[in-house]
């Protein structure tokens, strides 16, 4: 349960991968929220409480209100009970992991396959019905607009490594044709 350590270190929220059931989602909320919403441990000696400088009651109230919980839907088993998962109180965001989900559905890396598009639509509809934000990684402005039109509210474009790779490639294309003056 390393993701809960991030909260003790002062993170404003967590993203938990491979949530496959409503019970797992409820367990995440229980561990991430303080009483009465959950049973998060009351250490109050770390960065999350400014090393015992915060009033514990105010900190618990603030943390329960402001700490966000994102769960990742990355497994076919989650699709079977997606309405129950997205209905769990305390979950703020449903994030679709297309690499793992497409792999589990037998369409690895083909987010545009009918199987994946149906899965994304099912998750999107369930999240929206249960008042949850949802999102996924996108590879273009057009793809982002498509999912925004479906109700997505959290889109991830690229990564730090992807951005560095694109810049290296652009630089190589621009400067690779240079020839020294003879």
Buried (B, 14 or more C-beta within 10 A) or exposed (E): EEBBEBBBEEBEBBBBBBBBBBEBBBBBBEBBBBEEBBBBEEEBEBEBBEEEEBEEEEBBEEBBEEBBBBBBBBBBBBBEBBBBBBBBEBBBBBBBBBEBBBBBBEBBEBBEBEBBBEBBEBBBBBBBEBEBBBBBBBEEEEBBEBBEEEEBEBBEEEEEEEEEEEEEEEEEEEEEEEEEEE
